[in-house]
Amino acid sequence: MTEKESALSVLSNDIADLVERISPHVVAVQARRSFYSSGVVWREGIIVSAAHTIRREEDISITFGAAEQAKAKLVGKDAGTDLAVLAVDRSDIRPVTSAGSENPRLGDIALIVGRSPNSGPNASFGIVSAVSGPWRTWRGGQMDQYIRLDAALFAGSSGGAVVDQTGRVLGIATNVLSRVAGLAVPAATIDRVVALLLKKGGVPTAYLGVGLHPVPIPESMQQKLSVKEPRGLMILAVESGSPAEHAAMLIGDIILALDGVGIGDLENVQSLLGPDRIGSPVHLKIVRGGELKEITIVPAERRSVQ
């Protein structure tokens, strides 16, 4: 055996050992008809999975070990971070002990370990292809870190453990928070969201209480009002008793910007209305009756469990 062949053999054995070490802490989750995802036992009796794969609150089953099954209960979901927390009354499924908050490095190995209810553990291999600091998802969730994966996410991989070369669990895999590639929801984010879901059943988000629809701003109006925003959001409905009603917002108003940030589509609004906005005045630039106006609104709390 050559030195190169020996190095490859060691790498192969190390990867297989990592999968063998992590897979007992990974379960298959069936909470959607004819579809399964993966989940990680994060705390004793607590499983974390991808929220977008959980479509029912009852009759959720998990598969672990040698095709053993158990029932799980949905504790709560947070669409913003794509996290769901399930509770299971089984002391024989041990939680991971290698989750850490240390920052991954660009180029670190990223091993995704999932589980199928039929074929057992599965894995895909890649690297951490991008890393940055805290960021807000297009769904409005606050991530402690952006971790992009260059590793295949197969059917059922979402919710699986993302592991580096040392066996440290970086987080769980998701394929709905980025249009570019799969991501790892960081361990620090999981710890924070799990604590909130266990305590409150949901993650507080700010809301205005309006129904919105994107509309283009004609060039003639842009010139007349001296605005640069090519699009805005027209108010189609105002919820009774909502922050929007208290701020005297009207059906037909067109919102151009929130605290100076243009909001030409609904995703912009979701990304800007995080928990930090609750109870804090927000300044809206709007068009009303062909005139430019500024309105101050104080977002209220709404708990998102979707």
TORTORDO-283935 format. One record per residue (C-alpha): residue in three letters; residue number from 1; x negated, y, z negated. Coordinates in Angstrom, 3 decimals. Example, Ala and Ser with C-alpha at 12.3 -4.5 7.8 and 13.67 -1.06 7.14 Angstrom:
BEGIN
<rec resn="ala" resi="1" px="-12.300" py="-4.500" pz="-7.800"/>
<rec resn="ser" resi="2" px="-13.670" py="-1.060" pz="-7.140"/>
***
This chain:
BEGIN
<rec resn="met" resi="1" px="0.000" py="0.000" pz="0.000"/>
<rec resn="thr" resi="2" px="-1.365" py="3.406" pz="0.996"/>
<rec resn="glu" resi="3" px="-1.547" py="6.366" pz="-1.382"/>
<rec resn="lys" resi="4" px="1.316" py="8.033" pz="0.528"/>
<rec resn="glu" resi="5" px="3.456" py="4.912" pz="0.338"/>
<rec resn="ser" resi="6" px="2.702" py="4.667" pz="-3.375"/>
<rec resn="ala" resi="7" px="3.792" py="8.284" pz="-3.968"/>
<rec resn="leu" resi="8" px="7.030" py="7.706" pz="-2.045"/>
<rec resn="ser" resi="9" px="7.689" py="4.555" pz="-4.023"/>
<rec resn="val" resi="10" px="7.220" py="6.427" pz="-7.300"/>
<rec resn="leu" resi="11" px="9.564" py="9.200" pz="-6.123"/>
<rec resn="ser" resi="12" px="12.172" py="6.669" pz="-5.036"/>
<rec resn="asn" resi="13" px="12.003" py="4.867" pz="-8.368"/>
<rec resn="asp" resi="14" px="12.220" py="8.132" pz="-10.286"/>
<rec resn="ile" resi="15" px="15.362" py="9.179" pz="-8.374"/>
<rec resn="ala" resi="16" px="16.971" py="5.791" pz="-8.921"/>
<rec resn="asp" resi="17" px="16.126" py="6.022" pz="-12.628"/>
<rec resn="leu" resi="18" px="17.743" py="9.480" pz="-12.828"/>
<rec resn="val" resi="19" px="20.952" py="8.206" pz="-11.245"/>
<rec resn="glu" resi="20" px="20.967" py="5.249" pz="-13.629"/>
<rec resn="arg" resi="21" px="20.413" py="7.557" pz="-16.613"/>
<rec resn="ile" resi="22" px="23.113" py="10.109" pz="-15.709"/>
<rec resn="ser" resi="23" px="25.838" py="7.904" pz="-14.184"/>
<rec resn="pro" resi="24" px="27.181" py="6.580" pz="-17.541"/>
<rec resn="his" resi="25" px="28.181" py="10.176" pz="-18.352"/>
<rec resn="val" resi="26" px="29.993" py="10.679" pz="-15.024"/>
<rec resn="val" resi="27" px="33.569" py="9.527" pz="-14.445"/>
<rec resn="ala" resi="28" px="35.958" py="9.343" pz="-11.509"/>
<rec resn="val" resi="29" px="39.032" py="11.544" pz="-11.928"/>
<rec resn="gln" resi="30" px="42.362" py="10.821" pz="-10.263"/>
<rec resn="ala" resi="31" px="44.690" py="13.804" pz="-10.653"/>
<rec resn="arg" resi="32" px="45.905" py="14.103" pz="-7.090"/>
<rec resn="arg" resi="33" px="47.684" py="11.673" pz="-4.810"/>
<rec resn="ser" resi="34" px="45.337" py="9.543" pz="-2.690"/>
<rec resn="phe" resi="35" px="42.353" py="11.613" pz="-3.764"/>
<rec resn="tyr" resi="36" px="39.705" py="11.404" pz="-6.449"/>
<rec resn="ser" resi="37" px="36.981" py="13.680" pz="-7.735"/>
<rec resn="ser" resi="38" px="34.214" py="13.347" pz="-10.289"/>
<rec resn="gly" resi="39" px="33.834" py="14.650" pz="-13.816"/>
<rec resn="val" resi="40" px="31.115" py="14.927" pz="-16.436"/>
<rec resn="val" resi="41" px="31.563" py="14.055" pz="-20.106"/>
<rec resn="trp" resi="42" px="30.434" py="17.417" pz="-21.501"/>
<rec resn="arg" resi="43" px="31.360" py="16.978" pz="-25.149"/>
<rec resn="glu" resi="44" px="32.653" py="14.021" pz="-27.079"/>
<rec resn="gly" resi="45" px="36.157" py="13.399" pz="-25.755"/>
<rec resn="ile" resi="46" px="35.875" py="16.323" pz="-23.300"/>
<rec resn="ile" resi="47" px="35.422" py="15.926" pz="-19.543"/>
<rec resn="val" resi="48" px="34.647" py="18.802" pz="-17.184"/>
<rec resn="ser" resi="49" px="35.710" py="18.547" pz="-13.538"/>
<rec resn="ala" resi="50" px="36.402" py="20.800" pz="-10.542"/>
<rec resn="ala" resi="51" px="39.685" py="22.680" pz="-11.028"/>
<rec resn="his" resi="52" px="40.656" py="22.599" pz="-7.347"/>
<rec resn="thr" resi="53" px="40.847" py="18.800" pz="-7.454"/>
<rec resn="ile" resi="54" px="43.297" py="18.688" pz="-10.393"/>
<rec resn="arg" resi="55" px="46.824" py="18.874" pz="-8.979"/>
<rec resn="arg" resi="56" px="48.871" py="17.479" pz="-11.855"/>
<rec resn="glu" resi="57" px="48.931" py="17.899" pz="-15.609"/>
<rec resn="glu" resi="58" px="50.183" py="14.446" pz="-16.524"/>
<rec resn="asp" resi="59" px="49.332" py="10.900" pz="-15.483"/>
<rec resn="ile" resi="60" px="45.651" py="11.754" pz="-15.011"/>
<rec resn="ser" resi="61" px="43.397" py="8.715" pz="-15.060"/>
<rec resn="ile" resi="62" px="39.629" py="8.418" pz="-15.273"/>
<rec resn="thr" resi="63" px="37.422" py="5.530" pz="-14.275"/>
<rec resn="phe" resi="64" px="34.084" py="4.855" pz="-15.964"/>
<rec resn="gly" resi="65" px="31.621" py="2.084" pz="-16.709"/>
<rec resn="ala" resi="66" px="32.452" py="-1.227" pz="-15.063"/>
<rec resn="ala" resi="67" px="35.690" py="0.052" pz="-13.491"/>
<rec resn="glu" resi="68" px="37.270" py="0.688" pz="-16.904"/>
<rec resn="gln" resi="69" px="40.171" py="3.125" pz="-16.906"/>
<rec resn="ala" resi="70" px="41.685" py="5.513" pz="-19.424"/>
<rec resn="lys" resi="71" px="44.271" py="8.280" pz="-19.484"/>
<rec resn="ala" resi="72" px="43.224" py="11.909" pz="-19.776"/>
<rec resn="lys" resi="73" px="45.106" py="15.078" pz="-20.657"/>
<rec resn="leu" resi="74" px="44.615" py="18.429" pz="-18.964"/>
<rec resn="val" resi="75" px="43.497" py="21.031" pz="-21.525"/>
<rec resn="gly" resi="76" px="43.210" py="23.926" pz="-19.077"/>
<rec resn="lys" resi="77" px="41.842" py="25.179" pz="-15.763"/>
<rec resn="asp" resi="78" px="40.044" py="28.279" pz="-14.555"/>
<rec resn="ala" resi="79" px="40.291" py="28.843" pz="-10.818"/>
<rec resn="gly" resi="80" px="37.727" py="31.658" pz="-10.955"/>
<rec resn="thr" resi="81" px="34.893" py="29.309" pz="-11.886"/>
<rec resn="asp" resi="82" px="36.568" py="26.158" pz="-10.485"/>
<rec resn="leu" resi="83" px="36.407" py="24.429" pz="-13.855"/>
<rec resn="ala" resi="84" px="38.942" py="22.098" pz="-15.445"/>
<rec resn="val" resi="85" px="38.767" py="20.605" pz="-18.934"/>
<rec resn="leu" resi="86" px="40.253" py="17.187" pz="-19.643"/>
<rec resn="ala" resi="87" px="40.583" py="15.481" pz="-23.013"/>
<rec resn="val" resi="88" px="40.219" py="11.717" pz="-23.353"/>
<rec resn="asp" resi="89" px="40.546" py="9.621" pz="-26.486"/>
<rec resn="arg" resi="90" px="37.539" py="7.367" pz="-25.907"/>
<rec resn="ser" resi="91" px="34.506" py="7.434" pz="-28.169"/>
<rec resn="asp" resi="92" px="32.626" py="4.936" pz="-26.001"/>
<rec resn="ile" resi="93" px="32.023" py="7.466" pz="-23.178"/>
<rec resn="arg" resi="94" px="29.085" py="9.494" pz="-24.399"/>
<rec resn="pro" resi="95" px="28.509" py="13.130" pz="-23.386"/>
<rec resn="val" resi="96" px="25.440" py="14.297" pz="-21.512"/>
<rec resn="thr" resi="97" px="22.626" py="15.415" pz="-23.755"/>
<rec resn="ser" resi="98" px="20.362" py="16.970" pz="-21.142"/>
<rec resn="ala" resi="99" px="22.382" py="20.046" pz="-20.121"/>
<rec resn="gly" resi="100" px="20.270" py="23.158" pz="-20.523"/>
<rec resn="ser" resi="101" px="20.306" py="26.874" pz="-19.882"/>
<rec resn="glu" resi="102" px="16.808" py="27.197" pz="-18.429"/>
<rec resn="asn" resi="103" px="16.830" py="28.768" pz="-15.000"/>
<rec resn="pro" resi="104" px="16.323" py="26.372" pz="-12.077"/>
<rec resn="arg" resi="105" px="13.630" py="27.240" pz="-9.572"/>
<rec resn="leu" resi="106" px="14.068" py="27.644" pz="-5.841"/>
<rec resn="gly" resi="107" px="13.053" py="24.306" pz="-4.346"/>
<rec resn="asp" resi="108" px="13.788" py="22.215" pz="-7.441"/>
<rec resn="ile" resi="109" px="15.285" py="18.809" pz="-6.712"/>
<rec resn="ala" resi="110" px="19.084" py="18.802" pz="-6.833"/>
<rec resn="leu" resi="111" px="20.589" py="15.364" pz="-7.299"/>
<rec resn="ile" resi="112" px="24.401" py="15.200" pz="-7.280"/>
<rec resn="val" resi="113" px="25.744" py="12.220" pz="-9.199"/>
<rec resn="gly" resi="114" px="29.425" py="11.407" pz="-8.804"/>
<rec resn="arg" resi="115" px="31.638" py="8.383" pz="-9.218"/>
<rec resn="ser" resi="116" px="34.252" py="6.594" pz="-7.158"/>
<rec resn="pro" resi="117" px="37.046" py="4.611" pz="-8.842"/>
<rec resn="asn" resi="118" px="36.385" py="1.770" pz="-6.415"/>
<rec resn="ser" resi="119" px="32.666" py="1.655" pz="-5.645"/>
<rec resn="gly" resi="120" px="31.222" py="3.150" pz="-8.829"/>
<rec resn="pro" resi="121" px="28.417" py="5.729" pz="-9.067"/>
<rec resn="asn" resi="122" px="27.229" py="7.592" pz="-5.981"/>
<rec resn="ala" resi="123" px="24.529" py="10.157" pz="-5.371"/>
<rec resn="ser" resi="124" px="23.244" py="12.652" pz="-2.832"/>
<rec resn="phe" resi="125" px="19.816" py="14.241" pz="-2.724"/>
<rec resn="gly" resi="126" px="18.645" py="17.758" pz="-1.873"/>
<rec resn="ile" resi="127" px="17.123" py="20.883" pz="-3.344"/>
<rec resn="val" resi="128" px="18.177" py="24.134" pz="-4.989"/>
<rec resn="ser" resi="129" px="18.229" py="26.345" pz="-1.892"/>
<rec resn="ala" resi="130" px="19.056" py="29.717" pz="-3.475"/>
<rec resn="val" resi="131" px="19.010" py="31.161" pz="-6.991"/>
<rec resn="ser" resi="132" px="20.059" py="34.569" pz="-8.250"/>
<rec resn="gly" resi="133" px="21.405" py="36.244" pz="-11.351"/>
<rec resn="pro" resi="134" px="24.970" py="36.646" pz="-12.645"/>
<rec resn="trp" resi="135" px="27.658" py="37.041" pz="-9.982"/>
<rec resn="arg" resi="136" px="31.430" py="37.119" pz="-9.596"/>
<rec resn="thr" resi="137" px="33.109" py="34.566" pz="-7.348"/>
<rec resn="trp" resi="138" px="35.634" py="35.532" pz="-4.694"/>
<rec resn="arg" resi="139" px="38.261" py="34.078" pz="-7.035"/>
<rec resn="gly" resi="140" px="37.305" py="36.528" pz="-9.769"/>
<rec resn="gly" resi="141" px="35.325" py="34.154" pz="-11.993"/>
<rec resn="gln" resi="142" px="32.154" py="35.301" pz="-13.723"/>
<rec resn="met" resi="143" px="29.187" py="32.970" pz="-13.186"/>
<rec resn="asp" resi="144" px="26.090" py="33.214" pz="-15.355"/>
<rec resn="gln" resi="145" px="23.975" py="32.366" pz="-12.329"/>
<rec resn="tyr" resi="146" px="24.242" py="31.670" pz="-8.611"/>
<rec resn="ile" resi="147" px="22.844" py="28.221" pz="-7.782"/>
<rec resn="arg" resi="148" px="23.220" py="27.131" pz="-4.149"/>
<rec resn="leu" resi="149" px="22.604" py="23.514" pz="-3.192"/>
<rec resn="asp" resi="150" px="21.101" py="22.002" pz="-0.077"/>
<rec resn="ala" resi="151" px="22.648" py="18.613" pz="-0.798"/>
<rec resn="ala" resi="152" px="25.621" py="16.830" pz="0.717"/>
<rec resn="leu" resi="153" px="28.909" py="17.003" pz="-1.148"/>
<rec resn="phe" resi="154" px="30.828" py="13.935" pz="-0.060"/>
<rec resn="ala" resi="155" px="34.516" py="13.339" pz="-0.657"/>
<rec resn="gly" resi="156" px="34.876" py="13.018" pz="-4.412"/>
<rec resn="ser" resi="157" px="31.523" py="14.697" pz="-5.201"/>
<rec resn="ser" resi="158" px="33.104" py="17.878" pz="-6.557"/>
<rec resn="gly" resi="159" px="32.918" py="17.776" pz="-10.334"/>
<rec resn="gly" resi="160" px="29.843" py="15.553" pz="-10.283"/>
<rec resn="ala" resi="161" px="26.692" py="16.284" pz="-12.272"/>
<rec resn="val" resi="162" px="23.928" py="18.336" pz="-10.631"/>
<rec resn="val" resi="163" px="20.590" py="17.113" pz="-11.969"/>
<rec resn="asp" resi="164" px="17.038" py="18.387" pz="-11.475"/>
<rec resn="gln" resi="165" px="13.834" py="16.351" pz="-11.252"/>
<rec resn="thr" resi="166" px="13.470" py="16.173" pz="-15.044"/>
<rec resn="gly" resi="167" px="16.960" py="14.783" pz="-15.556"/>
<rec resn="arg" resi="168" px="18.284" py="18.097" pz="-16.867"/>
<rec resn="val" resi="169" px="21.923" py="18.692" pz="-15.894"/>
<rec resn="leu" resi="170" px="22.059" py="22.086" pz="-14.176"/>
<rec resn="gly" resi="171" px="25.854" py="22.069" pz="-13.997"/>
<rec resn="ile" resi="172" px="28.607" py="20.496" pz="-11.926"/>
<rec resn="ala" resi="173" px="29.080" py="20.530" pz="-8.167"/>
<rec resn="thr" resi="174" px="31.802" py="22.449" pz="-6.340"/>
<rec resn="asn" resi="175" px="32.479" py="23.115" pz="-2.670"/>
<rec resn="val" resi="176" px="35.170" py="25.829" pz="-2.902"/>
<rec resn="leu" resi="177" px="33.351" py="28.851" pz="-4.329"/>
<rec resn="ser" resi="178" px="31.174" py="29.482" pz="-1.278"/>
<rec resn="arg" resi="179" px="31.806" py="29.333" pz="2.454"/>
<rec resn="val" resi="180" px="28.117" py="28.690" pz="3.051"/>
<rec resn="ala" resi="181" px="27.226" py="25.615" pz="0.982"/>
<rec resn="gly" resi="182" px="27.964" py="23.670" pz="-2.157"/>
<rec resn="leu" resi="183" px="27.169" py="25.306" pz="-5.479"/>
<rec resn="ala" resi="184" px="26.386" py="24.220" pz="-9.009"/>
<rec resn="val" resi="185" px="28.551" py="25.810" pz="-11.684"/>
<rec resn="pro" resi="186" px="25.799" py="26.566" pz="-14.253"/>
<rec resn="ala" resi="187" px="25.681" py="24.775" pz="-17.602"/>
<rec resn="ala" resi="188" px="25.892" py="28.118" pz="-19.436"/>
<rec resn="thr" resi="189" px="29.094" py="28.998" pz="-17.566"/>
<rec resn="ile" resi="190" px="30.541" py="25.576" pz="-18.359"/>
<rec resn="asp" resi="191" px="29.798" py="25.991" pz="-22.072"/>
<rec resn="arg" resi="192" px="31.480" py="29.403" pz="-22.120"/>
<rec resn="val" resi="193" px="34.570" py="28.397" pz="-20.123"/>
<rec resn="val" resi="194" px="35.029" py="25.114" pz="-22.009"/>
<rec resn="ala" resi="195" px="35.063" py="27.036" pz="-25.294"/>
<rec resn="leu" resi="196" px="37.700" py="29.443" pz="-23.934"/>
<rec resn="leu" resi="197" px="39.892" py="26.708" pz="-22.492"/>
<rec resn="leu" resi="198" px="39.762" py="24.665" pz="-25.688"/>
<rec resn="lys" resi="199" px="40.679" py="27.737" pz="-27.743"/>
<rec resn="lys" resi="200" px="43.198" py="29.469" pz="-25.477"/>
<rec resn="gly" resi="201" px="44.116" py="27.010" pz="-22.721"/>
<rec resn="gly" resi="202" px="43.146" py="29.597" pz="-20.113"/>
<rec resn="val" resi="203" px="40.587" py="32.254" pz="-19.233"/>
<rec resn="pro" resi="204" px="41.837" py="35.847" pz="-19.629"/>
<rec resn="thr" resi="205" px="41.818" py="37.936" pz="-16.448"/>
<rec resn="ala" resi="206" px="42.926" py="41.476" pz="-15.758"/>
<rec resn="tyr" resi="207" px="45.971" py="42.148" pz="-13.615"/>
<rec resn="leu" resi="208" px="47.803" py="45.167" pz="-12.217"/>
<rec resn="gly" resi="209" px="51.250" py="43.702" pz="-11.597"/>
<rec resn="val" resi="210" px="51.634" py="44.431" pz="-7.894"/>
<rec resn="gly" resi="211" px="52.294" py="42.456" pz="-4.736"/>
<rec resn="leu" resi="212" px="49.761" py="43.456" pz="-2.075"/>
<rec resn="his" resi="213" px="49.289" py="43.032" pz="1.655"/>
<rec resn="pro" resi="214" px="46.244" py="44.140" pz="3.699"/>
<rec resn="val" resi="215" px="46.873" py="46.839" pz="6.318"/>
<rec resn="pro" resi="216" px="44.581" py="48.708" pz="8.729"/>
<rec resn="ile" resi="217" px="44.003" py="52.432" pz="8.236"/>
<rec resn="pro" resi="218" px="44.361" py="54.209" pz="11.619"/>
<rec resn="glu" resi="219" px="41.386" py="56.267" pz="12.715"/>
<rec resn="ser" resi="220" px="43.580" py="59.361" pz="12.864"/>
<rec resn="met" resi="221" px="44.475" py="58.915" pz="9.191"/>
<rec resn="gln" resi="222" px="40.846" py="58.238" pz="8.252"/>
<rec resn="gln" resi="223" px="39.856" py="61.525" pz="9.896"/>
<rec resn="lys" resi="224" px="42.754" py="63.478" pz="8.393"/>
<rec resn="leu" resi="225" px="42.048" py="62.264" pz="4.853"/>
<rec resn="ser" resi="226" px="38.247" py="62.117" pz="5.239"/>
<rec resn="val" resi="227" px="38.081" py="58.483" pz="4.137"/>
<rec resn="lys" resi="228" px="35.792" py="55.753" pz="5.434"/>
<rec resn="glu" resi="229" px="37.836" py="52.687" pz="4.456"/>
<rec resn="pro" resi="230" px="39.140" py="50.960" pz="7.636"/>
<rec resn="arg" resi="231" px="41.569" py="48.812" pz="5.614"/>
<rec resn="gly" resi="232" px="43.622" py="49.032" pz="2.472"/>
<rec resn="leu" resi="233" px="46.177" py="47.083" pz="0.464"/>
<rec resn="met" resi="234" px="49.809" py="48.144" pz="0.678"/>
<rec resn="ile" resi="235" px="51.975" py="47.644" pz="-2.402"/>
<rec resn="leu" resi="236" px="54.993" py="45.505" pz="-1.523"/>
<rec resn="ala" resi="237" px="56.277" py="44.940" pz="-5.061"/>
<rec resn="val" resi="238" px="55.780" py="46.381" pz="-8.549"/>
<rec resn="glu" resi="239" px="56.364" py="44.069" pz="-11.512"/>
<rec resn="ser" resi="240" px="58.667" py="45.377" pz="-14.205"/>
<rec resn="gly" resi="241" px="56.782" py="46.374" pz="-17.347"/>
<rec resn="ser" resi="242" px="53.416" py="45.923" pz="-15.646"/>
<rec resn="pro" resi="243" px="50.392" py="48.241" pz="-15.748"/>
<rec resn="ala" resi="244" px="51.316" py="49.349" pz="-12.218"/>
<rec resn="glu" resi="245" px="54.795" py="50.437" pz="-13.333"/>
<rec resn="his" resi="246" px="53.333" py="52.281" pz="-16.328"/>
<rec resn="ala" resi="247" px="50.982" py="54.083" pz="-13.929"/>
<rec resn="ala" resi="248" px="53.976" py="55.083" pz="-11.735"/>
<rec resn="met" resi="249" px="52.700" py="53.213" pz="-8.696"/>
<rec resn="leu" resi="250" px="55.210" py="52.927" pz="-5.860"/>
<rec resn="ile" resi="251" px="56.103" py="50.449" pz="-3.171"/>
<rec resn="gly" resi="252" px="54.431" py="51.701" pz="0.004"/>
<rec resn="asp" resi="253" px="51.330" py="53.076" pz="-1.734"/>
<rec resn="ile" resi="254" px="48.142" py="51.957" pz="-0.011"/>
<rec resn="ile" resi="255" px="45.195" py="51.238" pz="-2.301"/>
<rec resn="leu" resi="256" px="41.855" py="52.095" pz="-0.686"/>
<rec resn="ala" resi="257" px="39.375" py="51.715" pz="-3.526"/>
<rec resn="leu" resi="258" px="39.056" py="50.623" pz="-7.148"/>
<rec resn="asp" resi="259" px="36.498" py="52.587" pz="-9.159"/>
<rec resn="gly" resi="260" px="34.883" py="53.657" pz="-5.908"/>
<rec resn="val" resi="261" px="34.693" py="50.140" pz="-4.435"/>
<rec resn="gly" resi="262" px="36.667" py="49.546" pz="-1.236"/>
<rec resn="ile" resi="263" px="39.319" py="46.819" pz="-1.481"/>
<rec resn="gly" resi="264" px="40.385" py="45.996" pz="2.050"/>
<rec resn="asp" resi="265" px="41.438" py="42.450" pz="1.245"/>
<rec resn="leu" resi="266" px="42.912" py="40.491" pz="-1.638"/>
<rec resn="glu" resi="267" px="39.630" py="38.752" pz="-2.448"/>
<rec resn="asn" resi="268" px="38.084" py="42.122" pz="-3.306"/>
<rec resn="val" resi="269" px="40.783" py="42.759" pz="-5.907"/>
<rec resn="gln" resi="270" px="40.366" py="39.321" pz="-7.466"/>
<rec resn="ser" resi="271" px="36.604" py="39.733" pz="-7.670"/>
<rec resn="leu" resi="272" px="36.893" py="43.131" pz="-9.380"/>
<rec resn="leu" resi="273" px="39.527" py="42.238" pz="-11.975"/>
<rec resn="gly" resi="274" px="37.479" py="40.248" pz="-14.474"/>
<rec resn="pro" resi="275" px="38.013" py="39.991" pz="-18.251"/>
<rec resn="asp" resi="276" px="35.866" py="43.096" pz="-18.777"/>
<rec resn="arg" resi="277" px="38.551" py="45.204" pz="-17.067"/>
<rec resn="ile" resi="278" px="41.277" py="44.329" pz="-19.583"/>
<rec resn="gly" resi="279" px="42.319" py="47.441" pz="-21.490"/>
<rec resn="ser" resi="280" px="39.808" py="49.679" pz="-19.709"/>
<rec resn="pro" resi="281" px="41.008" py="52.536" pz="-17.434"/>
<rec resn="val" resi="282" px="40.487" py="51.903" pz="-13.730"/>
<rec resn="his" resi="283" px="40.601" py="54.659" pz="-11.112"/>
<rec resn="leu" resi="284" px="42.415" py="53.881" pz="-7.870"/>
<rec resn="lys" resi="285" px="42.157" py="55.850" pz="-4.642"/>
<rec resn="ile" resi="286" px="45.462" py="55.548" pz="-2.821"/>
<rec resn="val" resi="287" px="47.374" py="56.911" pz="0.136"/>
<rec resn="arg" resi="288" px="50.933" py="58.001" pz="-0.684"/>
<rec resn="gly" resi="289" px="53.173" py="59.664" pz="1.869"/>
<rec resn="gly" resi="290" px="50.211" py="60.381" pz="4.108"/>
<rec resn="glu" resi="291" px="48.282" py="62.146" pz="1.343"/>
<rec resn="leu" resi="292" px="45.226" py="61.020" pz="-0.605"/>
<rec resn="lys" resi="293" px="45.720" py="60.662" pz="-4.357"/>
<rec resn="glu" resi="294" px="43.905" py="59.244" pz="-7.389"/>
<rec resn="ile" resi="295" px="45.687" py="57.214" pz="-10.073"/>
<rec resn="thr" resi="296" px="44.407" py="55.816" pz="-13.361"/>
<rec resn="ile" resi="297" px="45.702" py="52.406" pz="-14.382"/>
<rec resn="val" resi="298" px="44.885" py="50.223" pz="-17.390"/>
<rec resn="pro" resi="299" px="44.866" py="46.496" pz="-16.429"/>
<rec resn="ala" resi="300" px="46.524" py="44.102" pz="-18.864"/>
<rec resn="glu" resi="301" px="45.608" py="40.531" pz="-19.724"/>
<rec resn="arg" resi="302" px="46.833" py="37.556" pz="-17.796"/>
<rec resn="arg" resi="303" px="45.553" py="34.071" pz="-18.513"/>
<rec resn="ser" resi="304" px="44.730" py="32.186" pz="-15.362"/>
<rec resn="val" resi="305" px="45.207" py="28.413" pz="-15.543"/>
<rec resn="gln" resi="306" px="45.651" py="27.746" pz="-11.831"/>
***
